[in-house]
Every structure is written in structure tokens, then in C-alpha cells.
Amino acid sequence: MTIDAEKLEVVHDPQAGRFQIEVGQWMAVLNYEMEGNVMVFTHTGVPLQLEAQGIGSRLVKTGLEYARQQSYKVIPACEFMEAYIRRHPEYKDFVVG
């Protein structure tokens, strides 16, 4: 299955503390917790069937853009998020920790 991640809808569910993308029966998620004005991103999860198609990166980028728009700081407590920020230094200005 080939997917264009940029065309997928990212849904923000603040009650659950996550951003999510649903593709068929699968759901990819970016979980976070709020600590004041800091978003602590705790987990990026992409089902095996959806891996290596840019879905995790799409979730992380959406989460980071949301944090920037809200003037939140970010703590990347997830390895995938940390790696994404290393590859995209334009987000380092509001990353703490």
C-alpha cells in the first residue's frame, strides 16, 4: 500500500492528548502531555502496515507546528521526535530539555 502522507488528515484530539491519522483500520498517533505551556511529546506510534511512508513525520511536523502557533515550548521525550528535530533544526528555537 502506497500512501501520500501529505494528503492524509491529521486530527488533533486534545482530550486524549494526541494527534492522529487514520488509514483504513489502522491509526497512527503522536501522544503528548501538557505541563503548563510546555507540550511533552511522549510517543509516536505508526502501525507496521503504515511504516516508512512519512506518516510519523507528518504527525510530528503537525504537532510541532501546532506548538509553535500556540507559543508553547516543546520537550521531545520520544526518540522519533528527537530524530525529526535533529533533521529539521528550524524547530530547535522552542525546544527545551
N, CA, C and O atoms as a CHARMM CRD file, in Angstrom:
* protein
*
  388
    1    1 MET  N      0.84300  -1.17400   0.00000 PROA 1      0.00000
    2    1 MET  CA     0.00000   0.00000   0.00000 PROA 1      0.00000
    3    1 MET  C      0.89000   1.23900   0.00000 PROA 1      0.00000
    4    1 MET  O      1.69600   1.42000   0.91200 PROA 1      0.00000
    5    2 THR  N      0.75400   2.09000  -1.00700 PROA 2      0.00000
    6    2 THR  CA     1.49500   3.34200  -1.07500 PROA 2      0.00000
    7    2 THR  C      0.56600   4.48200  -0.68800 PROA 2      0.00000
    8    2 THR  O     -0.55800   4.57800  -1.18100 PROA 2      0.00000
    9    3 ILE  N      1.04500   5.34100   0.19700 PROA 3      0.00000
   10    3 ILE  CA     0.22700   6.42400   0.74200 PROA 3      0.00000
   11    3 ILE  C      0.97200   7.73900   0.58200 PROA 3      0.00000
   12    3 ILE  O      2.18200   7.80200   0.79900 PROA 3      0.00000
   13    4 ASP  N      0.25000   8.79100   0.20100 PROA 4      0.00000
   14    4 ASP  CA     0.80900  10.14000   0.18400 PROA 4      0.00000
   15    4 ASP  C      0.44900  10.77400   1.53000 PROA 4      0.00000
   16    4 ASP  O     -0.67000  11.25400   1.71500 PROA 4      0.00000
   17    5 ALA  N      1.39200  10.77300   2.46100 PROA 5      0.00000
   18    5 ALA  CA     1.14300  11.24600   3.82200 PROA 5      0.00000
   19    5 ALA  C      0.65600  12.68600   3.85900 PROA 5      0.00000
   20    5 ALA  O     -0.11300  13.06000   4.74500 PROA 5      0.00000
   21    6 GLU  N      1.09800  13.49700   2.90100 PROA 6      0.00000
   22    6 GLU  CA     0.69800  14.90800   2.89300 PROA 6      0.00000
   23    6 GLU  C     -0.79000  15.09100   2.61000 PROA 6      0.00000
   24    6 GLU  O     -1.35500  16.13900   2.92200 PROA 6      0.00000
   25    7 LYS  N     -1.41700  14.09900   2.03200 PROA 7      0.00000
   26    7 LYS  CA    -2.84700  14.19700   1.71800 PROA 7      0.00000
   27    7 LYS  C     -3.73800  13.64500   2.83200 PROA 7      0.00000
   28    7 LYS  O     -4.96100  13.76700   2.76800 PROA 7      0.00000
   29    8 LEU  N     -3.13400  13.04500   3.84000 PROA 8      0.00000
   30    8 LEU  CA    -3.91300  12.46600   4.93000 PROA 8      0.00000
   31    8 LEU  C     -4.30400  13.54400   5.94100 PROA 8      0.00000
   32    8 LEU  O     -3.54500  14.47800   6.19900 PROA 8      0.00000
   33    9 GLU  N     -5.48300  13.39800   6.49800 PROA 9      0.00000
   34    9 GLU  CA    -5.96300  14.34900   7.50100 PROA 9      0.00000
   35    9 GLU  C     -5.37800  14.00700   8.86200 PROA 9      0.00000
   36    9 GLU  O     -5.45500  12.86300   9.31000 PROA 9      0.00000
   37   10 VAL  N     -4.79500  14.99900   9.51300 PROA 10     0.00000
   38   10 VAL  CA    -4.31000  14.85000  10.88300 PROA 10     0.00000
   39   10 VAL  C     -5.38300  15.44500  11.78500 PROA 10     0.00000
   40   10 VAL  O     -5.77800  16.59900  11.62000 PROA 10     0.00000
   41   11 VAL  N     -5.84800  14.65300  12.73400 PROA 11     0.00000
   42   11 VAL  CA    -6.87100  15.09300  13.68100 PROA 11     0.00000
   43   11 VAL  C     -6.20600  15.32700  15.02900 PROA 11     0.00000
   44   11 VAL  O     -5.46600  14.48000  15.53000 PROA 11     0.00000
   45   12 HSD  N     -6.48300  16.49400  15.60800 PROA 12     0.00000
   46   12 HSD  CA    -5.96800  16.79600  16.95000 PROA 12     0.00000
   47   12 HSD  C     -7.08000  16.49800  17.94900 PROA 12     0.00000
   48   12 HSD  O     -8.17700  17.04800  17.85200 PROA 12     0.00000
   49   13 ASP  N     -6.79100  15.63400  18.89500 PROA 13     0.00000
   50   13 ASP  CA    -7.74400  15.27600  19.95600 PROA 13     0.00000
   51   13 ASP  C     -7.14300  15.71400  21.28600 PROA 13     0.00000
   52   13 ASP  O     -6.46600  14.92800  21.94900 PROA 13     0.00000
   53   14 PRO  N     -7.38800  16.98200  21.68700 PROA 14     0.00000
   54   14 PRO  CA    -6.77100  17.48500  22.91400 PROA 14     0.00000
   55   14 PRO  C     -7.23400  16.74000  24.16800 PROA 14     0.00000
   56   14 PRO  O     -6.48400  16.65300  25.14100 PROA 14     0.00000
   57   15 GLN  N     -8.44900  16.20600  24.16000 PROA 15     0.00000
   58   15 GLN  CA    -8.93900  15.44900  25.31700 PROA 15     0.00000
   59   15 GLN  C     -8.08100  14.20100  25.53200 PROA 15     0.00000
   60   15 GLN  O     -7.78100  13.84100  26.67100 PROA 15     0.00000
   61   16 ALA  N     -7.69300  13.55400  24.45600 PROA 16     0.00000
   62   16 ALA  CA    -6.85900  12.35100  24.54100 PROA 16     0.00000
   63   16 ALA  C     -5.36900  12.68500  24.57400 PROA 16     0.00000
   64   16 ALA  O     -4.54600  11.81300  24.85600 PROA 16     0.00000
   65   17 GLY  N     -5.01200  13.94900  24.28600 PROA 17     0.00000
   66   17 GLY  CA    -3.59800  14.33900  24.24700 PROA 17     0.00000
   67   17 GLY  C     -2.86700  13.70400  23.09300 PROA 17     0.00000
   68   17 GLY  O     -1.79700  13.12000  23.26500 PROA 17     0.00000
   69   18 ARG  N     -3.45900  13.82200  21.88900 PROA 18     0.00000
   70   18 ARG  CA    -2.78000  13.21600  20.74400 PROA 18     0.00000
   71   18 ARG  C     -3.21000  13.84400  19.42200 PROA 18     0.00000
   72   18 ARG  O     -4.27700  14.44300  19.28600 PROA 18     0.00000
   73   19 PHE  N     -2.31100  13.66800  18.46200 PROA 19     0.00000
   74   19 PHE  CA    -2.59600  13.92400  17.06400 PROA 19     0.00000
   75   19 PHE  C     -2.69900  12.54100  16.43700 PROA 19     0.00000
   76   19 PHE  O     -1.95900  11.63400  16.82000 PROA 19     0.00000
   77   20 GLN  N     -3.59600  12.36700  15.48600 PROA 20     0.00000
   78   20 GLN  CA    -3.78500  11.03000  14.91600 PROA 20     0.00000
   79   20 GLN  C     -4.11300  11.09700  13.44100 PROA 20     0.00000
   80   20 GLN  O     -4.67700  12.07100  12.94300 PROA 20     0.00000
   81   21 ILE  N     -3.74000  10.03000  12.76000 PROA 21     0.00000
   82   21 ILE  CA    -4.07500   9.81900  11.35300 PROA 21     0.00000
   83   21 ILE  C     -4.66600   8.42300  11.25800 PROA 21     0.00000
   84   21 ILE  O     -4.05900   7.45000  11.70500 PROA 21     0.00000
   85   22 GLU  N     -5.84600   8.33100  10.67500 PROA 22     0.00000
   86   22 GLU  CA    -6.47200   7.03200  10.46600 PROA 22     0.00000
   87   22 GLU  C     -6.40400   6.66400   8.99400 PROA 22     0.00000
   88   22 GLU  O     -6.74000   7.46800   8.12400 PROA 22     0.00000
   89   23 VAL  N     -5.96800   5.44800   8.72800 PROA 23     0.00000
   90   23 VAL  CA    -5.92600   4.91000   7.37000 PROA 23     0.00000
   91   23 VAL  C     -6.57100   3.53200   7.45000 PROA 23     0.00000
   92   23 VAL  O     -5.98800   2.59400   7.99400 PROA 23     0.00000
   93   24 GLY  N     -7.76100   3.42000   6.91100 PROA 24     0.00000
   94   24 GLY  CA    -8.47700   2.15400   6.99700 PROA 24     0.00000
   95   24 GLY  C     -8.68000   1.77000   8.44300 PROA 24     0.00000
   96   24 GLY  O     -9.21100   2.55500   9.22900 PROA 24     0.00000
   97   25 GLN  N     -8.26300   0.56900   8.80300 PROA 25     0.00000
   98   25 GLN  CA    -8.44900   0.07900  10.16800 PROA 25     0.00000
   99   25 GLN  C     -7.31800   0.47400  11.10300 PROA 25     0.00000
  100   25 GLN  O     -7.37000   0.15400  12.29100 PROA 25     0.00000
  101   26 TRP  N     -6.29700   1.16100  10.60200 PROA 26     0.00000
  102   26 TRP  CA    -5.12900   1.49800  11.40300 PROA 26     0.00000
  103   26 TRP  C     -5.12500   2.96600  11.82200 PROA 26     0.00000
  104   26 TRP  O     -5.66600   3.83100  11.13400 PROA 26     0.00000
  105   27 MET  N     -4.50100   3.22100  12.96900 PROA 27     0.00000
  106   27 MET  CA    -4.35900   4.58500  13.44700 PROA 27     0.00000
  107   27 MET  C     -2.91800   4.82400  13.88400 PROA 27     0.00000
  108   27 MET  O     -2.35900   4.05900  14.67000 PROA 27     0.00000
  109   28 ALA  N     -2.33100   5.88800  13.36800 PROA 28     0.00000
  110   28 ALA  CA    -1.01000   6.34500  13.78800 PROA 28     0.00000
  111   28 ALA  C     -1.22400   7.51200  14.74700 PROA 28     0.00000
  112   28 ALA  O     -2.13000   8.32200  14.55000 PROA 28     0.00000
  113   29 VAL  N     -0.38700   7.59900  15.78900 PROA 29     0.00000
  114   29 VAL  CA    -0.60300   8.62100  16.81300 PROA 29     0.00000
  115   29 VAL  C      0.69500   9.31400  17.21300 PROA 29     0.00000
  116   29 VAL  O      1.78700   8.75300  17.12100 PROA 29     0.00000
  117   30 LEU  N      0.52900  10.54300  17.65700 PROA 30     0.00000
  118   30 LEU  CA     1.58400  11.30200  18.32300 PROA 30     0.00000
  119   30 LEU  C      0.97900  11.74500  19.65100 PROA 30     0.00000
  120   30 LEU  O      0.11700  12.62400  19.68600 PROA 30     0.00000
  121   31 ASN  N      1.43300  11.13300  20.74200 PROA 31     0.00000
  122   31 ASN  CA     0.88300  11.43000  22.06400 PROA 31     0.00000
  123   31 ASN  C      1.68200  12.53200  22.74500 PROA 31     0.00000
  124   31 ASN  O      2.88900  12.66600  22.54100 PROA 31     0.00000
  125   32 TYR  N      0.98100  13.31900  23.55800 PROA 32     0.00000
  126   32 TYR  CA     1.64400  14.37400  24.31800 PROA 32     0.00000
  127   32 TYR  C      0.93200  14.59900  25.64100 PROA 32     0.00000
  128   32 TYR  O     -0.21100  14.19100  25.84100 PROA 32     0.00000
  129   33 GLU  N      1.65000  15.26200  26.53200 PROA 33     0.00000
  130   33 GLU  CA     1.09600  15.71500  27.80400 PROA 33     0.00000
  131   33 GLU  C      1.41900  17.19200  27.93000 PROA 33     0.00000
  132   33 GLU  O      2.48500  17.63800  27.50700 PROA 33     0.00000
  133   34 MET  N      0.50500  17.94900  28.51100 PROA 34     0.00000
  134   34 MET  CA     0.74300  19.37200  28.73900 PROA 34     0.00000
  135   34 MET  C      1.25900  19.58000  30.15700 PROA 34     0.00000
  136   34 MET  O      0.72000  19.02700  31.11600 PROA 34     0.00000
  137   35 GLU  N      2.30500  20.38100  30.27300 PROA 35     0.00000
  138   35 GLU  CA     2.84200  20.79900  31.56300 PROA 35     0.00000
  139   35 GLU  C      2.94400  22.31700  31.51300 PROA 35     0.00000
  140   35 GLU  O      3.98200  22.86500  31.14300 PROA 35     0.00000
  141   36 GLY  N      1.86700  22.98800  31.88500 PROA 36     0.00000
  142   36 GLY  CA     1.80600  24.44000  31.75900 PROA 36     0.00000
  143   36 GLY  C      1.78500  24.80400  30.28900 PROA 36     0.00000
  144   36 GLY  O      0.89400  24.38200  29.55200 PROA 36     0.00000
  145   37 ASN  N      2.78100  25.59900  29.85400 PROA 37     0.00000
  146   37 ASN  CA     2.84500  25.98300  28.44100 PROA 37     0.00000
  147   37 ASN  C      3.87300  25.13800  27.68000 PROA 37     0.00000
  148   37 ASN  O      4.43100  25.58000  26.67600 PROA 37     0.00000
  149   38 VAL  N      4.11200  23.92300  28.16800 PROA 38     0.00000
  150   38 VAL  CA     5.06700  23.00900  27.53400 PROA 38     0.00000
  151   38 VAL  C      4.33100  21.75000  27.07500 PROA 38     0.00000
  152   38 VAL  O      3.61600  21.11400  27.84900 PROA 38     0.00000
  153   39 MET  N      4.52200  21.40600  25.80100 PROA 39     0.00000
  154   39 MET  CA     3.99800  20.15100  25.27000 PROA 39     0.00000
  155   39 MET  C      5.11500  19.12200  25.35500 PROA 39     0.00000
  156   39 MET  O      6.17100  19.28300  24.74300 PROA 39     0.00000
  157   40 VAL  N      4.87400  18.06900  26.11400 PROA 40     0.00000
  158   40 VAL  CA     5.84200  16.98100  26.23100 PROA 40     0.00000
  159   40 VAL  C      5.36100  15.87300  25.30400 PROA 40     0.00000
  160   40 VAL  O      4.37800  15.19200  25.59700 PROA 40     0.00000
  161   41 PHE  N      6.05500  15.69800  24.18800 PROA 41     0.00000
  162   41 PHE  CA     5.68600  14.66400  23.22300 PROA 41     0.00000
  163   41 PHE  C      6.28600  13.34500  23.69900 PROA 41     0.00000
  164   41 PHE  O      7.50600  13.19400  23.76900 PROA 41     0.00000
  165   42 THR  N      5.40900  12.39000  24.02700 PROA 42     0.00000
  166   42 THR  CA     5.82700  11.17000  24.70900 PROA 42     0.00000
  167   42 THR  C      5.94900   9.94400  23.81000 PROA 42     0.00000
  168   42 THR  O      6.69200   9.01900  24.13800 PROA 42     0.00000
  169   43 HSD  N      5.23800   9.91800  22.68600 PROA 43     0.00000
  170   43 HSD  CA     5.25100   8.69700  21.87400 PROA 43     0.00000
  171   43 HSD  C      4.73900   8.97700  20.46500 PROA 43     0.00000
  172   43 HSD  O      3.73300   9.66000  20.27600 PROA 43     0.00000
  173   44 THR  N      5.44600   8.44200  19.49500 PROA 44     0.00000
  174   44 THR  CA     4.97300   8.42100  18.11200 PROA 44     0.00000
  175   44 THR  C      4.78300   6.95300  17.75700 PROA 44     0.00000
  176   44 THR  O      5.72100   6.16000  17.82600 PROA 44     0.00000
  177   45 GLY  N      3.57000   6.60400  17.38000 PROA 45     0.00000
  178   45 GLY  CA     3.27700   5.21900  17.04500 PROA 45     0.00000
  179   45 GLY  C      2.64800   5.08700  15.67900 PROA 45     0.00000
  180   45 GLY  O      1.60600   5.68100  15.40100 PROA 45     0.00000
  181   46 VAL  N      3.28800   4.30400  14.82400 PROA 46     0.00000
  182   46 VAL  CA     2.77400   4.05800  13.47200 PROA 46     0.00000
  183   46 VAL  C      2.68800   2.54100  13.28900 PROA 46     0.00000
  184   46 VAL  O      3.69000   1.84000  13.42600 PROA 46     0.00000
  185   47 PRO  N      1.49100   2.03700  12.98000 PROA 47     0.00000
  186   47 PRO  CA     1.36600   0.59300  12.76200 PROA 47     0.00000
  187   47 PRO  C      2.31300   0.10600  11.66600 PROA 47     0.00000
  188   47 PRO  O      2.60600   0.82600  10.71100 PROA 47     0.00000
  189   48 LEU  N      2.77500  -1.10600  11.82200 PROA 48     0.00000
  190   48 LEU  CA     3.70800  -1.71800  10.87800 PROA 48     0.00000
  191   48 LEU  C      3.23400  -1.57300   9.42800 PROA 48     0.00000
  192   48 LEU  O      4.04300  -1.33600   8.53100 PROA 48     0.00000
  193   49 GLN  N      1.94300  -1.71400   9.20300 PROA 49     0.00000
  194   49 GLN  CA     1.39200  -1.65200   7.84600 PROA 49     0.00000
  195   49 GLN  C      1.52500  -0.25500   7.22300 PROA 49     0.00000
  196   49 GLN  O      1.42900  -0.10700   6.00400 PROA 49     0.00000
  197   50 LEU  N      1.74500   0.76300   8.05700 PROA 50     0.00000
  198   50 LEU  CA     1.83300   2.14900   7.56200 PROA 50     0.00000
  199   50 LEU  C      3.24100   2.73100   7.65200 PROA 50     0.00000
  200   50 LEU  O      3.45700   3.88100   7.26900 PROA 50     0.00000
  201   51 GLU  N      4.19300   1.96000   8.14900 PROA 51     0.00000
  202   51 GLU  CA     5.55000   2.47700   8.33800 PROA 51     0.00000
  203   51 GLU  C      6.23000   2.84400   7.02100 PROA 51     0.00000
  204   51 GLU  O      5.86200   2.35600   5.95300 PROA 51     0.00000
  205   52 ALA  N      7.22500   3.71400   7.12700 PROA 52     0.00000
  206   52 ALA  CA     8.10800   4.10600   6.01700 PROA 52     0.00000
  207   52 ALA  C      7.36500   4.80600   4.88600 PROA 52     0.00000
  208   52 ALA  O      7.73500   4.67800   3.71900 PROA 52     0.00000
  209   53 GLN  N      6.31200   5.54700   5.23700 PROA 53     0.00000
  210   53 GLN  CA     5.56600   6.29900   4.22300 PROA 53     0.00000
  211   53 GLN  C      5.40700   7.77500   4.61000 PROA 53     0.00000
  212   53 GLN  O      4.64100   8.51100   3.98900 PROA 53     0.00000
  213   54 GLY  N      6.13900   8.19000   5.63700 PROA 54     0.00000
  214   54 GLY  CA     6.11300   9.59100   6.02400 PROA 54     0.00000
  215   54 GLY  C      5.00200   9.96600   6.98400 PROA 54     0.00000
  216   54 GLY  O      4.81900  11.14500   7.28800 PROA 54     0.00000
  217   55 ILE  N      4.25700   8.98300   7.46700 PROA 55     0.00000
  218   55 ILE  CA     3.12700   9.28800   8.34500 PROA 55     0.00000
  219   55 ILE  C      3.59400   9.77500   9.71200 PROA 55     0.00000
  220   55 ILE  O      3.02900  10.72600  10.25300 PROA 55     0.00000
  221   56 GLY  N      4.62000   9.13800  10.27800 PROA 56     0.00000
  222   56 GLY  CA     5.16400   9.59300  11.55300 PROA 56     0.00000
  223   56 GLY  C      5.70800  11.00900  11.44300 PROA 56     0.00000
  224   56 GLY  O      5.48200  11.83400  12.32900 PROA 56     0.00000
  225   57 SER  N      6.41400  11.28800  10.37300 PROA 57     0.00000
  226   57 SER  CA     6.94700  12.64200  10.15700 PROA 57     0.00000
  227   57 SER  C      5.82400  13.65500  10.00000 PROA 57     0.00000
  228   57 SER  O      5.92200  14.77600  10.49900 PROA 57     0.00000
  229   58 ARG  N      4.77700  13.27200   9.32100 PROA 58     0.00000
  230   58 ARG  CA     3.62500  14.17600   9.15800 PROA 58     0.00000
  231   58 ARG  C      3.00300  14.50400  10.50600 PROA 58     0.00000
  232   58 ARG  O      2.66500  15.65800  10.76800 PROA 58     0.00000
  233   59 LEU  N      2.84900  13.49700  11.36400 PROA 59     0.00000
  234   59 LEU  CA     2.30700  13.73300  12.70400 PROA 59     0.00000
  235   59 LEU  C      3.20500  14.66100  13.51300 PROA 59     0.00000
  236   59 LEU  O      2.72900  15.60600  14.14100 PROA 59     0.00000
  237   60 VAL  N      4.50800  14.38500  13.49400 PROA 60     0.00000
  238   60 VAL  CA     5.45400  15.18600  14.27100 PROA 60     0.00000
  239   60 VAL  C      5.47300  16.63000  13.77400 PROA 60     0.00000
  240   60 VAL  O      5.44700  17.56100  14.57900 PROA 60     0.00000
  241   61 LYS  N      5.51700  16.82200  12.47300 PROA 61     0.00000
  242   61 LYS  CA     5.51300  18.17900  11.92500 PROA 61     0.00000
  243   61 LYS  C      4.24200  18.91600  12.33400 PROA 61     0.00000
  244   61 LYS  O      4.30300  20.08700  12.70700 PROA 61     0.00000
  245   62 THR  N      3.11000  18.25600  12.26900 PROA 62     0.00000
  246   62 THR  CA     1.84000  18.88300  12.66300 PROA 62     0.00000
  247   62 THR  C      1.86300  19.25800  14.14100 PROA 62     0.00000
  248   62 THR  O      1.44100  20.35300  14.51200 PROA 62     0.00000
  249   63 GLY  N      2.35400  18.35300  14.98400 PROA 63     0.00000
  250   63 GLY  CA     2.44300  18.65000  16.41200 PROA 63     0.00000
  251   63 GLY  C      3.35000  19.83100  16.70300 PROA 63     0.00000
  252   63 GLY  O      3.01900  20.68800  17.52200 PROA 63     0.00000
  253   64 LEU  N      4.49800  19.87800  16.03100 PROA 64     0.00000
  254   64 LEU  CA     5.43400  20.98200  16.22900 PROA 64     0.00000
  255   64 LEU  C      4.86200  22.29900  15.72600 PROA 64     0.00000
  256   64 LEU  O      5.02500  23.33300  16.37300 PROA 64     0.00000
  257   65 GLU  N      4.20300  22.26800  14.59100 PROA 65     0.00000
  258   65 GLU  CA     3.58900  23.49400  14.06200 PROA 65     0.00000
  259   65 GLU  C      2.47900  23.99300  14.99400 PROA 65     0.00000
  260   65 GLU  O      2.33000  25.19700  15.20300 PROA 65     0.00000
  261   66 TYR  N      1.71200  23.06600  15.54500 PROA 66     0.00000
  262   66 TYR  CA     0.66900  23.44600  16.49700 PROA 66     0.00000
  263   66 TYR  C      1.30000  24.11400  17.72500 PROA 66     0.00000
  264   66 TYR  O      0.84100  25.16600  18.16700 PROA 66     0.00000
  265   67 ALA  N      2.34900  23.50000  18.26800 PROA 67     0.00000
  266   67 ALA  CA     3.02500  24.06600  19.43700 PROA 67     0.00000
  267   67 ALA  C      3.55000  25.46600  19.12800 PROA 67     0.00000
  268   67 ALA  O      3.42400  26.37600  19.94700 PROA 67     0.00000
  269   68 ARG  N      4.13300  25.63300  17.95500 PROA 68     0.00000
  270   68 ARG  CA     4.65200  26.95400  17.56800 PROA 68     0.00000
  271   68 ARG  C      3.52400  27.98000  17.48800 PROA 68     0.00000
  272   68 ARG  O      3.66500  29.09600  17.98800 PROA 68     0.00000
  273   69 GLN  N      2.41400  27.61200  16.86600 PROA 69     0.00000
  274   69 GLN  CA     1.27500  28.53300  16.72900 PROA 69     0.00000
  275   69 GLN  C      0.70800  28.94700  18.08100 PROA 69     0.00000
  276   69 GLN  O      0.22600  30.06800  18.24300 PROA 69     0.00000
  277   70 GLN  N      0.76700  28.03600  19.05000 PROA 70     0.00000
  278   70 GLN  CA     0.22900  28.31900  20.38500 PROA 70     0.00000
  279   70 GLN  C      1.26800  28.96300  21.30800 PROA 70     0.00000
  280   70 GLN  O      0.96800  29.24900  22.46700 PROA 70     0.00000
  281   71 SER  N      2.47600  29.19200  20.80900 PROA 71     0.00000
  282   71 SER  CA     3.60100  29.72700  21.58700 PROA 71     0.00000
  283   71 SER  C      3.97600  28.82200  22.75500 PROA 71     0.00000
  284   71 SER  O      4.38600  29.30100  23.81200 PROA 71     0.00000
  285   72 TYR  N      3.83300  27.51100  22.56000 PROA 72     0.00000
  286   72 TYR  CA     4.24200  26.53900  23.56300 PROA 72     0.00000
  287   72 TYR  C      5.71600  26.18200  23.36000 PROA 72     0.00000
  288   72 TYR  O      6.25000  26.29200  22.25600 PROA 72     0.00000
  289   73 LYS  N      6.34700  25.76400  24.42200 PROA 73     0.00000
  290   73 LYS  CA     7.66000  25.13800  24.34400 PROA 73     0.00000
  291   73 LYS  C      7.42400  23.64700  24.13300 PROA 73     0.00000
  292   73 LYS  O      6.31900  23.15300  24.35500 PROA 73     0.00000
  293   74 VAL  N      8.45500  22.93400  23.70800 PROA 74     0.00000
  294   74 VAL  CA     8.33900  21.51300  23.40300 PROA 74     0.00000
  295   74 VAL  C      9.45400  20.73000  24.08900 PROA 74     0.00000
  296   74 VAL  O     10.61200  21.14800  24.09200 PROA 74     0.00000
  297   75 ILE  N      9.09100  19.59700  24.66400 PROA 75     0.00000
  298   75 ILE  CA    10.06800  18.62600  25.14600 PROA 75     0.00000
  299   75 ILE  C      9.85500  17.35600  24.33100 PROA 75     0.00000
  300   75 ILE  O      8.79800  16.73200  24.42200 PROA 75     0.00000
  301   76 PRO  N     10.85500  16.96700  23.53100 PROA 76     0.00000
  302   76 PRO  CA    10.73900  15.73600  22.75000 PROA 76     0.00000
  303   76 PRO  C     11.16500  14.52700  23.57900 PROA 76     0.00000
  304   76 PRO  O     12.34200  14.17000  23.59400 PROA 76     0.00000
  305   77 ALA  N     10.20900  13.89500  24.27000 PROA 77     0.00000
  306   77 ALA  CA    10.51200  12.73800  25.11700 PROA 77     0.00000
  307   77 ALA  C     10.31000  11.43500  24.34800 PROA 77     0.00000
  308   77 ALA  O     10.06300  10.38300  24.93800 PROA 77     0.00000
  309   78 CYS  N     10.41600  11.51900  23.04900 PROA 78     0.00000
  310   78 CYS  CA    10.19600  10.38500  22.15400 PROA 78     0.00000
  311   78 CYS  C     11.36000  10.37700  21.15400 PROA 78     0.00000
  312   78 CYS  O     11.70000  11.41400  20.58500 PROA 78     0.00000
  313   79 GLU  N     11.96300   9.21300  20.94500 PROA 79     0.00000
  314   79 GLU  CA    13.12500   9.11900  20.06000 PROA 79     0.00000
  315   79 GLU  C     12.82800   9.58200  18.63700 PROA 79     0.00000
  316   79 GLU  O     13.66000  10.23600  18.00900 PROA 79     0.00000
  317   80 PHE  N     11.65300   9.24600  18.13100 PROA 80     0.00000
  318   80 PHE  CA    11.30300   9.63600  16.77000 PROA 80     0.00000
  319   80 PHE  C     11.23500  11.15700  16.65800 PROA 80     0.00000
  320   80 PHE  O     11.74000  11.73500  15.69500 PROA 80     0.00000
  321   81 MET  N     10.61100  11.80500  17.64300 PROA 81     0.00000
  322   81 MET  CA    10.51300  13.26800  17.65400 PROA 81     0.00000
  323   81 MET  C     11.90300  13.89000  17.75800 PROA 81     0.00000
  324   81 MET  O     12.19900  14.85800  17.05700 PROA 81     0.00000
  325   82 GLU  N     12.75700  13.35000  18.62100 PROA 82     0.00000
  326   82 GLU  CA    14.12400  13.86400  18.75500 PROA 82     0.00000
  327   82 GLU  C     14.86100  13.79000  17.42300 PROA 82     0.00000
  328   82 GLU  O     15.52100  14.74900  17.02300 PROA 82     0.00000
  329   83 ALA  N     14.75100  12.66200  16.73700 PROA 83     0.00000
  330   83 ALA  CA    15.43200  12.48200  15.44800 PROA 83     0.00000
  331   83 ALA  C     14.88000  13.45900  14.41100 PROA 83     0.00000
  332   83 ALA  O     15.63900  14.00800  13.61200 PROA 83     0.00000
  333   84 TYR  N     13.58200  13.67500  14.41900 PROA 84     0.00000
  334   84 TYR  CA    12.97100  14.59500  13.46300 PROA 84     0.00000
  335   84 TYR  C     13.51300  16.01200  13.67500 PROA 84     0.00000
  336   84 TYR  O     13.84300  16.70700  12.71400 PROA 84     0.00000
  337   85 ILE  N     13.59900  16.42900  14.92600 PROA 85     0.00000
  338   85 ILE  CA    14.09700  17.77900  15.22800 PROA 85     0.00000
  339   85 ILE  C     15.56800  17.91500  14.83400 PROA 85     0.00000
  340   85 ILE  O     15.98000  18.97900  14.37400 PROA 85     0.00000
  341   86 ARG  N     16.36300  16.86400  15.00500 PROA 86     0.00000
  342   86 ARG  CA    17.76700  16.91500  14.56800 PROA 86     0.00000
  343   86 ARG  C     17.84500  17.14300  13.05300 PROA 86     0.00000
  344   86 ARG  O     18.72000  17.86400  12.57400 PROA 86     0.00000
  345   87 ARG  N     16.92700  16.52500  12.30600 PROA 87     0.00000
  346   87 ARG  CA    16.91700  16.67300  10.84700 PROA 87     0.00000
  347   87 ARG  C     16.27200  17.98600  10.39500 PROA 87     0.00000
  348   87 ARG  O     16.45900  18.40500   9.25300 PROA 87     0.00000
  349   88 HSD  N     15.51200  18.64100  11.28600 PROA 88     0.00000
  350   88 HSD  CA    14.79700  19.87000  10.96100 PROA 88     0.00000
  351   88 HSD  C     15.10500  20.92100  12.03100 PROA 88     0.00000
  352   88 HSD  O     14.26800  21.18400  12.89500 PROA 88     0.00000
  353   89 PRO  N     16.29300  21.52100  11.98200 PROA 89     0.00000
  354   89 PRO  CA    16.71100  22.46000  13.02000 PROA 89     0.00000
  355   89 PRO  C     15.85500  23.72400  13.11400 PROA 89     0.00000
  356   89 PRO  O     15.98600  24.48900  14.07000 PROA 89     0.00000
  357   90 GLU  N     14.99000  23.94600  12.14200 PROA 90     0.00000
  358   90 GLU  CA    14.11600  25.12200  12.21700 PROA 90     0.00000
  359   90 GLU  C     13.15100  25.06300  13.39400 PROA 90     0.00000
  360   90 GLU  O     12.49500  26.05600  13.70900 PROA 90     0.00000
  361   91 TYR  N     13.05900  23.90300  14.05000 PROA 91     0.00000
  362   91 TYR  CA    12.18100  23.77300  15.22000 PROA 91     0.00000
  363   91 TYR  C     12.92200  23.89600  16.54800 PROA 91     0.00000
  364   91 TYR  O     12.28500  23.90400  17.60200 PROA 91     0.00000
  365   92 LYS  N     14.23300  23.99200  16.52400 PROA 92     0.00000
  366   92 LYS  CA    15.02000  23.99600  17.75000 PROA 92     0.00000
  367   92 LYS  C     14.78300  25.22600  18.62100 PROA 92     0.00000
  368   92 LYS  O     15.06200  25.18700  19.81900 PROA 92     0.00000
  369   93 ASP  N     14.27600  26.31200  18.04800 PROA 93     0.00000
  370   93 ASP  CA    14.13600  27.55200  18.80200 PROA 93     0.00000
  371   93 ASP  C     13.12400  27.47100  19.94700 PROA 93     0.00000
  372   93 ASP  O     13.19000  28.28800  20.86500 PROA 93     0.00000
  373   94 PHE  N     12.20400  26.52900  19.92600 PROA 94     0.00000
  374   94 PHE  CA    11.23900  26.42200  21.01700 PROA 94     0.00000
  375   94 PHE  C     11.27800  25.06000  21.70800 PROA 94     0.00000
  376   94 PHE  O     10.34700  24.69000  22.42400 PROA 94     0.00000
  377   95 VAL  N     12.36600  24.31900  21.48500 PROA 95     0.00000
  378   95 VAL  CA    12.56500  23.02300  22.13500 PROA 95     0.00000
  379   95 VAL  C     13.36600  23.24700  23.41200 PROA 95     0.00000
  380   95 VAL  O     14.37500  23.95200  23.41400 PROA 95     0.00000
  381   96 VAL  N     12.90300  22.63900  24.49200 PROA 96     0.00000
  382   96 VAL  CA    13.61400  22.70300  25.77400 PROA 96     0.00000
  383   96 VAL  C     13.94300  21.28600  26.21300 PROA 96     0.00000
  384   96 VAL  O     13.30800  20.32300  25.78500 PROA 96     0.00000
  385   97 GLY  N     14.93600  21.17800  27.06600 PROA 97     0.00000
  386   97 GLY  CA    15.27000  19.86100  27.62500 PROA 97     0.00000
  387   97 GLY  C     16.12000  19.00200  26.73800 PROA 97     0.00000
  388   97 GLY  O     16.45900  17.87800  27.10900 PROA 97     0.00000
